[in-house]
Amino acid sequence: MKSKYLFPSIALGLVLFMAVYFLLNPSYEKSIEAKYYYEIGEYEEAYSLANEAFSMDVYNRMASTIMAQSKTSLKYVAYIKQAKEYLLQINEIAKHDSISNAERARMKLMSEIILGSYVKLAPSIITDSDLVKEAKKYHDDFELLLEKVTK
């Protein structure tokens, strides 16, 4: 009868020990905090905390994963920011009655830069889908713009 409850009680004890260790370990505590910041879209803070947690414990896979995903998300954020800036500049140029060849070349160059930068982005399943969609939208917009400018 005692052996019937021995294995489940040992297993439960190990699970409880692991949970307490996970919650009280400073490295994992920082990882949980980093995960929170990643989920709310604060990728710089998430990267910083995950990096700190990883430096405390190099075997902390949660910190490693959050650090990698935050880095990827930061690349997306930078891409989107650059695309917005270029789009504003292009819209300013487009307001003129006539567009010079130099301005066309500038618009073409900006489009090529954005399209080239998009290729370097590497989404994964955990990357925020809104970031991926927004980056894709800008990529598509700049493809159309490049077609119009090169005609």
C-alpha positions as protocol buffer text, in pm:
chain_id: "A"
residue {
  index: 1
  type: MET
  ca { x: 0 y: 0 z: 0 }
}
residue {
  index: 2
  type: LYS
  ca { x: 284 y: 241 z: 88 }
}
residue {
  index: 3
  type: SER
  ca { x: 463 y: 172 z: -243 }
}
residue {
  index: 4
  type: LYS
  ca { x: 144 y: 272 z: -427 }
}
residue {
  index: 5
  type: TYR
  ca { x: 177 y: 630 z: -296 }
}
residue {
  index: 6
  type: LEU
  ca { x: 556 y: 648 z: -285 }
}
residue {
  index: 7
  type: PHE
  ca { x: 620 y: 727 z: -653 }
}
residue {
  index: 8
  type: PRO
  ca { x: 345 y: 993 z: -689 }
}
residue {
  index: 9
  type: SER
  ca { x: 454 y: 1166 z: -367 }
}
residue {
  index: 10
  type: ILE
  ca { x: 819 y: 1170 z: -478 }
}
residue {
  index: 11
  type: ALA
  ca { x: 715 y: 1306 z: -819 }
}
residue {
  index: 12
  type: LEU
  ca { x: 499 y: 1574 z: -656 }
}
residue {
  index: 13
  type: GLY
  ca { x: 785 y: 1665 z: -423 }
}
residue {
  index: 14
  type: LEU
  ca { x: 1023 y: 1704 z: -717 }
}
residue {
  index: 15
  type: VAL
  ca { x: 774 y: 1920 z: -908 }
}
residue {
  index: 16
  type: LEU
  ca { x: 724 y: 2142 z: -602 }
}
residue {
  index: 17
  type: PHE
  ca { x: 1099 y: 2169 z: -552 }
}
residue {
  index: 18
  type: MET
  ca { x: 1147 y: 2267 z: -918 }
}
residue {
  index: 19
  type: ALA
  ca { x: 867 y: 2526 z: -896 }
}
residue {
  index: 20
  type: VAL
  ca { x: 1015 y: 2683 z: -582 }
}
residue {
  index: 21
  type: TYR
  ca { x: 1363 y: 2681 z: -736 }
}
residue {
  index: 22
  type: PHE
  ca { x: 1228 y: 2838 z: -1057 }
}
residue {
  index: 23
  type: LEU
  ca { x: 1046 y: 3114 z: -868 }
}
residue {
  index: 24
  type: LEU
  ca { x: 1324 y: 3192 z: -619 }
}
residue {
  index: 25
  type: ASN
  ca { x: 1622 y: 3172 z: -853 }
}
residue {
  index: 26
  type: PRO
  ca { x: 1719 y: 3532 z: -946 }
}
residue {
  index: 27
  type: SER
  ca { x: 1806 y: 3434 z: -1301 }
}
residue {
  index: 28
  type: TYR
  ca { x: 1465 y: 3281 z: -1366 }
}
residue {
  index: 29
  type: GLU
  ca { x: 1296 y: 3566 z: -1184 }
}
residue {
  index: 30
  type: LYS
  ca { x: 1457 y: 3807 z: -1431 }
}
residue {
  index: 31
  type: SER
  ca { x: 1358 y: 3576 z: -1716 }
}
residue {
  index: 32
  type: ILE
  ca { x: 993 y: 3590 z: -1611 }
}
residue {
  index: 33
  type: GLU
  ca { x: 1015 y: 3968 z: -1591 }
}
residue {
  index: 34
  type: ALA
  ca { x: 1180 y: 3977 z: -1935 }
}
residue {
  index: 35
  type: LYS
  ca { x: 902 y: 3759 z: -2073 }
}
residue {
  index: 36
  type: TYR
  ca { x: 645 y: 4006 z: -1938 }
}
residue {
  index: 37
  type: TYR
  ca { x: 818 y: 4300 z: -2108 }
}
residue {
  index: 38
  type: TYR
  ca { x: 848 y: 4102 z: -2430 }
}
residue {
  index: 39
  type: GLU
  ca { x: 476 y: 4026 z: -2426 }
}
residue {
  index: 40
  type: ILE
  ca { x: 381 y: 4392 z: -2383 }
}
residue {
  index: 41
  type: GLY
  ca { x: 613 y: 4499 z: -2666 }
}
residue {
  index: 42
  type: GLU
  ca { x: 894 y: 4654 z: -2462 }
}
residue {
  index: 43
  type: TYR
  ca { x: 1164 y: 4469 z: -2656 }
}
residue {
  index: 44
  type: GLU
  ca { x: 1462 y: 4675 z: -2538 }
}
residue {
  index: 45
  type: GLU
  ca { x: 1374 y: 4621 z: -2172 }
}
residue {
  index: 46
  type: ALA
  ca { x: 1304 y: 4252 z: -2239 }
}
residue {
  index: 47
  type: TYR
  ca { x: 1642 y: 4212 z: -2411 }
}
residue {
  index: 48
  type: SER
  ca { x: 1822 y: 4388 z: -2127 }
}
residue {
  index: 49
  type: LEU
  ca { x: 1659 y: 4176 z: -1856 }
}
residue {
  index: 50
  type: ALA
  ca { x: 1703 y: 3852 z: -2050 }
}
residue {
  index: 51
  type: ASN
  ca { x: 2069 y: 3935 z: -2108 }
}
residue {
  index: 52
  type: GLU
  ca { x: 2113 y: 4002 z: -1737 }
}
residue {
  index: 53
  type: ALA
  ca { x: 1939 y: 3673 z: -1649 }
}
residue {
  index: 54
  type: PHE
  ca { x: 2150 y: 3485 z: -1902 }
}
residue {
  index: 55
  type: SER
  ca { x: 2471 y: 3632 z: -1761 }
}
residue {
  index: 56
  type: MET
  ca { x: 2366 y: 3503 z: -1416 }
}
residue {
  index: 57
  type: ASP
  ca { x: 2298 y: 3153 z: -1547 }
}
residue {
  index: 58
  type: VAL
  ca { x: 2416 y: 3052 z: -1895 }
}
residue {
  index: 59
  type: TYR
  ca { x: 2197 y: 2740 z: -1876 }
}
residue {
  index: 60
  type: ASN
  ca { x: 1881 y: 2950 z: -1848 }
}
residue {
  index: 61
  type: ARG
  ca { x: 1714 y: 2860 z: -2179 }
}
residue {
  index: 62
  type: MET
  ca { x: 1420 y: 3089 z: -2111 }
}
residue {
  index: 63
  type: ALA
  ca { x: 1653 y: 3389 z: -2090 }
}
residue {
  index: 64
  type: SER
  ca { x: 1836 y: 3278 z: -2403 }
}
residue {
  index: 65
  type: THR
  ca { x: 1512 y: 3243 z: -2599 }
}
residue {
  index: 66
  type: ILE
  ca { x: 1372 y: 3577 z: -2485 }
}
residue {
  index: 67
  type: MET
  ca { x: 1703 y: 3745 z: -2563 }
}
residue {
  index: 68
  type: ALA
  ca { x: 1705 y: 3604 z: -2917 }
}
residue {
  index: 69
  type: GLN
  ca { x: 1339 y: 3689 z: -2979 }
}
residue {
  index: 70
  type: SER
  ca { x: 1380 y: 4042 z: -2842 }
}
residue {
  index: 71
  type: LYS
  ca { x: 1678 y: 4095 z: -3071 }
}
residue {
  index: 72
  type: THR
  ca { x: 1471 y: 3979 z: -3370 }
}
residue {
  index: 73
  type: SER
  ca { x: 1179 y: 4200 z: -3268 }
}
residue {
  index: 74
  type: LEU
  ca { x: 1410 y: 4499 z: -3229 }
}
residue {
  index: 75
  type: LYS
  ca { x: 1527 y: 4444 z: -3587 }
}
residue {
  index: 76
  type: TYR
  ca { x: 1163 y: 4452 z: -3699 }
}
residue {
  index: 77
  type: VAL
  ca { x: 1098 y: 4769 z: -3500 }
}
residue {
  index: 78
  type: ALA
  ca { x: 1403 y: 4937 z: -3657 }
}
residue {
  index: 79
  type: TYR
  ca { x: 1292 y: 4826 z: -4006 }
}
residue {
  index: 80
  type: ILE
  ca { x: 942 y: 4966 z: -3954 }
}
residue {
  index: 81
  type: LYS
  ca { x: 1080 y: 5292 z: -3817 }
}
residue {
  index: 82
  type: GLN
  ca { x: 1311 y: 5334 z: -4114 }
}
residue {
  index: 83
  type: ALA
  ca { x: 1029 y: 5251 z: -4358 }
}
residue {
  index: 84
  type: LYS
  ca { x: 805 y: 5513 z: -4196 }
}
residue {
  index: 85
  type: GLU
  ca { x: 1079 y: 5777 z: -4217 }
}
residue {
  index: 86
  type: TYR
  ca { x: 1146 y: 5701 z: -4583 }
}
residue {
  index: 87
  type: LEU
  ca { x: 775 y: 5705 z: -4661 }
}
residue {
  index: 88
  type: LEU
  ca { x: 744 y: 6051 z: -4504 }
}
residue {
  index: 89
  type: GLN
  ca { x: 1036 y: 6177 z: -4714 }
}
residue {
  index: 90
  type: ILE
  ca { x: 889 y: 6023 z: -5029 }
}
residue {
  index: 91
  type: ASN
  ca { x: 549 y: 6179 z: -4958 }
}
residue {
  index: 92
  type: GLU
  ca { x: 718 y: 6519 z: -4923 }
}
residue {
  index: 93
  type: ILE
  ca { x: 883 y: 6470 z: -5263 }
}
residue {
  index: 94
  type: ALA
  ca { x: 554 y: 6355 z: -5416 }
}
residue {
  index: 95
  type: LYS
  ca { x: 383 y: 6680 z: -5308 }
}
residue {
  index: 96
  type: HIS
  ca { x: 582 y: 6873 z: -5568 }
}
residue {
  index: 97
  type: ASP
  ca { x: 418 y: 6943 z: -5902 }
}
residue {
  index: 98
  type: SER
  ca { x: 702 y: 6781 z: -6090 }
}
residue {
  index: 99
  type: ILE
  ca { x: 957 y: 6529 z: -5971 }
}
residue {
  index: 100
  type: SER
  ca { x: 1314 y: 6567 z: -6094 }
}
residue {
  index: 101
  type: ASN
  ca { x: 1533 y: 6278 z: -6202 }
}
residue {
  index: 102
  type: ALA
  ca { x: 1746 y: 6324 z: -5888 }
}
residue {
  index: 103
  type: GLU
  ca { x: 1436 y: 6297 z: -5669 }
}
residue {
  index: 104
  type: ARG
  ca { x: 1323 y: 5987 z: -5861 }
}
residue {
  index: 105
  type: ALA
  ca { x: 1667 y: 5833 z: -5808 }
}
residue {
  index: 106
  type: ARG
  ca { x: 1646 y: 5917 z: -5438 }
}
residue {
  index: 107
  type: MET
  ca { x: 1302 y: 5754 z: -5412 }
}
residue {
  index: 108
  type: LYS
  ca { x: 1432 y: 5449 z: -5597 }
}
residue {
  index: 109
  type: LEU
  ca { x: 1731 y: 5422 z: -5366 }
}
residue {
  index: 110
  type: MET
  ca { x: 1516 y: 5449 z: -5053 }
}
residue {
  index: 111
  type: SER
  ca { x: 1283 y: 5179 z: -5189 }
}
residue {
  index: 112
  type: GLU
  ca { x: 1574 y: 4950 z: -5268 }
}
residue {
  index: 113
  type: ILE
  ca { x: 1718 y: 5000 z: -4919 }
}
residue {
  index: 114
  type: ILE
  ca { x: 1387 y: 4907 z: -4755 }
}
residue {
  index: 115
  type: LEU
  ca { x: 1339 y: 4606 z: -4982 }
}
residue {
  index: 116
  type: GLY
  ca { x: 1695 y: 4489 z: -4919 }
}
residue {
  index: 117
  type: SER
  ca { x: 1656 y: 4529 z: -4543 }
}
residue {
  index: 118
  type: TYR
  ca { x: 1338 y: 4319 z: -4544 }
}
residue {
  index: 119
  type: VAL
  ca { x: 1525 y: 4020 z: -4682 }
}
residue {
  index: 120
  type: LYS
  ca { x: 1756 y: 4026 z: -4378 }
}
residue {
  index: 121
  type: LEU
  ca { x: 1467 y: 3995 z: -4132 }
}
residue {
  index: 122
  type: ALA
  ca { x: 1419 y: 3642 z: -4000 }
}
residue {
  index: 123
  type: PRO
  ca { x: 1082 y: 3584 z: -3836 }
}
residue {
  index: 124
  type: SER
  ca { x: 1013 y: 3286 z: -3618 }
}
residue {
  index: 125
  type: ILE
  ca { x: 694 y: 3146 z: -3475 }
}
residue {
  index: 126
  type: ILE
  ca { x: 736 y: 3344 z: -3154 }
}
residue {
  index: 127
  type: THR
  ca { x: 798 y: 3680 z: -3325 }
}
residue {
  index: 128
  type: ASP
  ca { x: 506 y: 3915 z: -3270 }
}
residue {
  index: 129
  type: SER
  ca { x: 273 y: 3858 z: -3567 }
}
residue {
  index: 130
  type: ASP
  ca { x: 170 y: 4227 z: -3571 }
}
residue {
  index: 131
  type: LEU
  ca { x: 533 y: 4329 z: -3625 }
}
residue {
  index: 132
  type: VAL
  ca { x: 571 y: 4074 z: -3903 }
}
residue {
  index: 133
  type: LYS
  ca { x: 249 y: 4191 z: -4073 }
}
residue {
  index: 134
  type: GLU
  ca { x: 341 y: 4559 z: -4046 }
}
residue {
  index: 135
  type: ALA
  ca { x: 688 y: 4494 z: -4190 }
}
residue {
  index: 136
  type: LYS
  ca { x: 532 y: 4292 z: -4474 }
}
residue {
  index: 137
  type: LYS
  ca { x: 289 y: 4577 z: -4546 }
}
residue {
  index: 138
  type: TYR
  ca { x: 575 y: 4827 z: -4576 }
}
residue {
  index: 139
  type: HIS
  ca { x: 769 y: 4583 z: -4792 }
}
residue {
  index: 140
  type: ASP
  ca { x: 472 y: 4547 z: -5029 }
}
residue {
  index: 141
  type: ASP
  ca { x: 416 y: 4925 z: -5036 }
}
residue {
  index: 142
  type: PHE
  ca { x: 780 y: 4987 z: -5127 }
}
residue {
  index: 143
  type: GLU
  ca { x: 769 y: 4718 z: -5397 }
}
residue {
  index: 144
  type: LEU
  ca { x: 479 y: 4901 z: -5561 }
}
residue {
  index: 145
  type: LEU
  ca { x: 657 y: 5233 z: -5518 }
}
residue {
  index: 146
  type: LEU
  ca { x: 972 y: 5095 z: -5679 }
}
residue {
  index: 147
  type: GLU
  ca { x: 768 y: 4972 z: -5975 }
}
residue {
  index: 148
  type: LYS
  ca { x: 615 y: 5320 z: -6020 }
}
residue {
  index: 149
  type: VAL
  ca { x: 947 y: 5500 z: -5984 }
}
residue {
  index: 150
  type: THR
  ca { x: 1134 y: 5277 z: -6233 }
}
residue {
  index: 151
  type: LYS
  ca { x: 871 y: 5317 z: -6509 }
}
